[in-house]
Amino acid sequence: MDGTLNKPTTSVIDTGILLASSGVFTLGDSSKEADVGALTKVSGLTVFQRAVFTLQRAGISQIWVLVDKEEKALREMIQGDDRIQAALRWLPVREFPPSDPQTWEALAGEVKGSCLIVGCHTVFSPSLIQSMRLVGVDGRVLVVVDQAPEHIHTGNPGVVFQEDAKPSSFGSTVVFHDHVQEAPFQKGTSKNSASFIAGDLVVLPSRLLGVSGVWQTNGSNPIRLALEQAAVEGIIQPIPTASYQFRDIRGPNGPKLAERSLRQSLQTLKGGMDGVVDRFVNRKVSGVFTRLFLKIGLSPNMITMVSMVCGLIAAGFFALGSYQFGIIGALLFQLSVVIDCCDGEVARLTFSESPFGQELDIWADNIVHMAIFTGIASGAYMHGPWAGTYLPLILGTTAVLANMISLWLVNRARYLRSRPRELRQLGETTKTRMEFMLGNVTNRDFSVIVLLFACIDILGWFLWIAALGSWVFIFSMGWILRHSLLSRA
């Protein structure tokens, strides 16, 4: 039949129900859930912490936690965590039995519009939740579906969507699986049609939360019954996802696959000041160190300090001046650059980003760069074709001074980035040029040039590139920001 949306709502979805107990039912088979749960760690955080932070990052302001024996451990885990801003409400299953329709009827009475329901055996992205909040405000039912074939064998048959020759209002036929037995709710699907496995992440309007009470099916899965009712009404819509947006961690190597998906999601982020070498080399290598830092529990700020110390040691080797020490210094500097990629990765994976961390990262980078210029200048003064002359010292001083002025200009550009109104006044052309300079010039790609020049024993010539190139950047960025600088003056 033609689907129509019953009692559409325009209320913002701001409530999430988190099924945090391994004893709470899911959409599919729970026989393989014993090895994972709310306390399972994925990339430095438990699944419960990651779910709370992700929902919060996506704009969910209140989270109801349906929990059993894990309640004490989960409460202690987040106690005093200032990263948590959302309002958490604990619902012990002894007081709110999940299989009791009255539980869901009571929750339905407190939900305005629709809510998210998610199981604590999934890892998902904030962008996925944000898109579901936008699509689900009109009262339709949303079910996340995963096209990844490995999920077919994770024990989560749940709800299956199949493309049909005569599609429903949302382009899919809904088929429900009961473990081994297949029980289609709608008939006529082709055996050769494409199937998509539904994950335990849904959006339900409040009126469907208590539908199991109307059907008087105590002991059945109320969410399953709500989805069946939505299929009858034709208001159910699958939300296909990529692996980096949603991952069910049950099944063989589930947590490892989730960690891989999370790292993959970092590669989809745009912005920042990464250069070509960062994107295609350094960040590929940094994943190894990121996993290590997560395992030993280093904070992003500590990783920044490790990177800075490594860079300063590299500058010390450059200052010794010999060919062998130059090679060692260049390799250490490249290692510093790789580790420098890890602090941001760990911060994003653990939801530990902070303005202080961003500032520390920028200042640490520039301290290392100025130390590298000073070290190379000192080494060139003692060894090489300009040994004993003042030329290396003049070039090194020029490069350090230019680095300081460049830092001031970059900070001015970052300030404008955070002020959309002032940025619009500069015009689109100026904005485009500024973004080009920030994205393609103010990066760490020159570390490869340092390594190359060290290998062929011409490190002193790098000072010419650093000195002249820095001043070219200063004049270019100064010209781009001239109106802003003059208005500020």
N, C-alpha and C positions, 0 to 999 in steps of 0.2 A: 504494500500500500504506500501511497505518497506520504512522506514524512513531514510533519509539522511540529514546530517548536511550541510546547505547552508552557504557558506562564513564563514568557521570556523575562529576563532580568538584566538590568544594566548596572547592577551593583558590582563594585570592584571585588575581585577575589582576593581576600586577605587572610583567609584561614586555611591552614594545612593540618591534616590529621596524619600523624606519623605512627605507623604500626611497628613499634620498637621492640616487641617481644617475639622470640622465636616460636612461642606458642600461639600467636595470633595468626588467624588464617590469612591466606593470600589468594590471588585470583586463580593460581594454578596448583600444581602438585607440591605439597610441602614435605615430601618424603626425603628430599635431598637438601634440606635446610640446616641440618644439625651442625655442619662444619662451618657455617657462616652465620652472622647475626649482627646485632647492633654494636657489639664490642669488637668485631673484626676490624683490623687496621688496614687502611688503604692509603698509601702515600703520606704517612705521618699522622693521619687522623683516623679515629674510629668511624665506621659507617654512620653511626648516630650523629657524631659531631659534624661530619661532612654534610649530612642531610639537613641538619639545623642551619648551618652556615649558608648552604646553597639556597634553601628556601628564604632565608633572611635576605641574602644578597639579591634575590629576584623580587623582593618587595612584599613577601608574606610577613604580616605584622604579628600574628598570633598562631602558635603551634600547639596543638593538642597531642600529647604523647600517650598512646595506649600501650601500657607496659605491664609486665608481670614481675618475675624474680630479678630482672636486671635493673629495677628501679633504683635501688640504693647505689649501685655502681655508676649508673648514668648520672644521678644527681651529684655524686661526689666529683665526677669527671668534669662537669661544667661549672661547679661552684666557684664563684669568684672570677670567672672568665669574662673579662670586660669586652670581648668581641661579640658577645651575645646581647643583642638589643631587642630582639623579638620577645613577646610575652609567652612564656612556656606554661602550659597547664598539664599537670600529670593526672592521667586517668588509669588507676590500677585496675587490672582485669578482674580482680576479686569484687570490685564495686561496679565495674562496667564490663560485664561479660560480652565479648565481641560477637558471640553466636546468638545473643539475646536480642531480638528485634527492638525491645524497649530501649536498649542502649543507643541504637541508631536513631530511634524516634526522638529521644531526649537531645541528642546532638543536633538533629535536624532542626529542632526548635530554637537553637542558638546560632545557627548559621544564617547569615544574611546573603541571599543569592546562592552562589555555588562555593564549593571548597575543593581543595586538592587532597587526595588520599594516596599515600606512598608507603611502600613496604621498606623495612630497614635491611634489605639485602640488595639494594640498588645504589648505583652511583650515577648522578645526572648533573647536567650543567645548569647554571642560572639562566642562560639564554633560552633553554627549553622551557623552563617554568615561566619565564616572562612571556613567551609566545603563547603558551597555554592560557595564561591569565587574560591575554588579549582576545583570543579566539573563544574562550568559554564563557564570556560575560553575557551571552544572549540565551543562556539556558540549555544549550546542547551538552551532550555528554562526550567527553574526550577520553580516549584511551591511547596511551603511548604504545606504538608497535615498533618492533625491531626487525630489520631485514637481515641481520647478521646470521648466517647459517649455523654458527656454533651454538646459538641459543636454543635451537630446536631440541637439543639433547640435555638441557640443563634441568629438566624436571619442571618446566613451567609451561605446560600446554595451554592452560587458561582459555582465552578467547582468541579465535582466529578470524582474520578478515580475508575474504577471498574475492578477487575481482570476478565480476559476473558479466555475462553478455547483456543482461538487463540490470544495470547497477541501480542501487538505491539512491536516495536523495543525496548521499554523500559519497557515492561511487564505489561502495563495497557491500558485500553480503557478509553478515555476521554468522559465524559458526562457533558453537561452544563445544569444547572437548571435555569429557569426564575421564581423565587419566587415559586408559586404553580405549574405552568405548567412545566412539564419535557420535554425538547427538546433535545434528544440525537443527538450528532453530528455524532457519529458512531453507527450503529445499531448492533443488535445481542448479546447484553449483557444479561446475565441471571438475572432474578429477585432475585435469591438467592445468587448472587455474593456479595462479600464483598465491602463495600463502604467506602471511605475516604473523608472527607470534606476538601476542600482547604482553607487555611488561606490567609490573605492579605499580603503575602510576596513572591515576585517573583523575578527571574532574567531574564531579557530580553536583547537580543542583540540589538544594536542601530538600525539596519535595520528594526526591528519590532515595534519600538516605533511609527513610523509614518505610520504604515500600514493602520490605519483608514482613512488617507487622500487619499490613493489609492482607498479604497473601497467607498469613498465619502458617509460616513454615519455620517454626522455631528449630534451631539446630542446623539450618542450612547457612550457606555463605550469603550474608545480606548484600555484599557488594556485587556478587555474581547475580543475585536476583534483580538488583537495581539495573545492571547492564542488560539483562534479559528484557526488563520492562522498557528500557531505552530503545532496544532493538525493535520491540513491538511498535513503539511510537515513531520509529524512524528518525531519532534524533541523535544517534550515536555516530561519532566521527573518529576514525583512526588518525593518529599523529605520527607519521613515519619519522624516524630519527637516524642520524648517523651514529657510529659506534662511539665517537668522542662526546656525544650528547647524552647517551643513556647506555648503561651497562648493568646487566644482572650478574651479580658476583657469585651466584650459585653454580655448582658444577665444577668440572676439572679446571684448575688454574684460574678460577673466577677472579680472585683478588689481583693476580698478576695481570690478567687481561684488562681489568679496570684501571690499574696503574698505567698501563700502556695507553689506554684511551685518554686518561687525564693528561699525560704528557703530550699526546697528539693534539689535545684541545689547546695547549699552550701555543702550538704552531699556527693555530687559526687566528690568534689574537693579532690585531694590527696596531700600529702606532709605535711609540717609543723612538729610540735612536739607533736601532740595529742597522748595521751595514750589510753588504753582500756577504762578506766573510762570516759575520755573525750568524746570518740566517742559514747559510748553506754548509758551514763548517763548524764554527764554535758551538752553536746550539745543538748540533748533532752529537758532539763529543760531550757536552756538558751534562747530558742525561745520565751518564755513568756517575759523575760526581754528585748530581742532584739526588740520585737514589742513595748514595753513601751518606750524604748529609742528613737526609730524612731518617735513615736508619739509626744514626748516632744522635739525632735530635738537636743538631745545630740550628740556631735561629737565623733568619735572614741577615740580621745585623752582624752576627758573628761571622757568617760567611763573607760578608763585605770586608770585614777586618782581615780575614785570612787572605782574601784576594789582594788587599792593599799591602800586607806584609810581604807576600810573595813578589809583588811588583817592586817594592823597595829593595828587597834582596837582589832582584834582577838589576836594578840601578847600581847597586854596589859592585856587582861583577862587571858591568860596563865600565865603571870608573877605573878598574884595574888595567884596562887598555889592551891586553893581549888578545890574540885571535881566539885562543881556546876559551878564555873567560868571556869573550864577546858572544861566542856560540851558546855558552851556558846561560848568560844573561838573557839572550834572545829567547831561548827555550823557556826560561822561567817567566819571562814577560808574557809569552804566549799562554802559558799555564795560568797566569794571573788573569788574563782576559777570559779564558774558558771558565774559571771559577767565578769570575764577575758575572757571568750569565746565570749562575746558579742561585744567587740571592733572590733575584726576582722570581725565578721559577718556584723556589721553595715558598716564597711569600704568597704567591698566587695559589699554589697547591694547598697551603695550610690556612688560607684566608688571613694572613698576617701582614698584609700591606699596611703601611703607615706613612704619613707625610715625613716623619723623621727618617724612616728608612730610605725614602726616595732621596732626601737631601744628603744623607750620609753616603749613599751610593755615588751621587754626582761629585761630592767633594773628594771622596776617596779616589775616584777615577782621575780627577785632575791633579791631586797630589802625586799619584803614581806617574802621570804623564810628565809633570814638571821634574820629578826625580829622574825619570828616564832621560830627558833632555840634558839634565845636569850631569848625569853619569856618563853619557856618551861624549859630552863636551870635555869632561875631565880625562877620559880615556884617550880621546883624540889629541889632547894637549900633551900627553906623555908619550904616545906612540903614534906612528903613522906619518904621512907626508907633511903634516902641519905641526909636528911635535915641537914644543918650545916656543911657538908663536901664539899671538893673542887671538888669531882668527877663530879657533874652535870655541874659546871662551866668549867671544863676542857673539858668535852664532848661537851658542847655548843660552846666553843671557837674553838675546832677542827672542828666542823660541819660548823661554819661560815667561817673559813679559807679555808676549802675544797670547800665550795660553791664559794668563790671568784676565786680559781684556776680553778674550773670546768667551771665557766663563761668564763674565758680567753680561755680555750681549745675549748669550744663550739663556741666562736667567731672566733677562728682560723679555725674550721671546716666549719663554715658558709662562711668564706672568700674563702676557697678552693672550696666550692659549686659554688661560683660566678666566678671562674676561671677555665673553662673547660680544658684548656691546662695543667695547673698544676695538676688538678684532674686526668687527663688521665695518667700522669707520675707516679702516685702512684699505678696504676694497678686496675683492676676490683675487686680483692679480698679485697683490702684496702678500696675501695669505698663502697663496700657492707657492710663491718663491720662498717664503719663510719656511714652510713645511719641507720644501725640497732641501734647503740648506740644513735644517735640523736632521732630516732623515738620511741624507747622503754624505754629509761632510762631518758632522759632529758625532763620529762613531769611533770604534776601536779597530777599524780595518787596517790602520797603518802598522799594526803589530806584525803583519805578514811582511811588510816592506822592511821593517827592522830585522826580521829573521833572515830575509833574503840578502840584505846588505851585510849582515854578520857572516853569513856563509861564504860570501865572495870577498870578505875582508875589506869592505869599503864603508864601514859604519860612519866614518867622519862625514861622508857625503850626505848622509841622512840629515845632518844638521841644516844643510842648505834647504832641503825639502821642508823640514819642520819650521824653520825661520820664515822663509818666503811664503810657504803655503798658509801659515797661520795669519800672516798679515793680509794675504789675499782674502782669506775668510773674513777678517775683521772689516776690511773696507767694503766687501760685498754685503755682509750682514748689516753693517752700519748704514749703507745706502738703502737697503730694504726697510729698515726701521727708522729712517731719518725723520719721518713725520711724528712718530711716537716719541722719539728722543727729543726733538725740538719742542713738542708740546709739553713734555715733562719738564724740560729746562725752563 
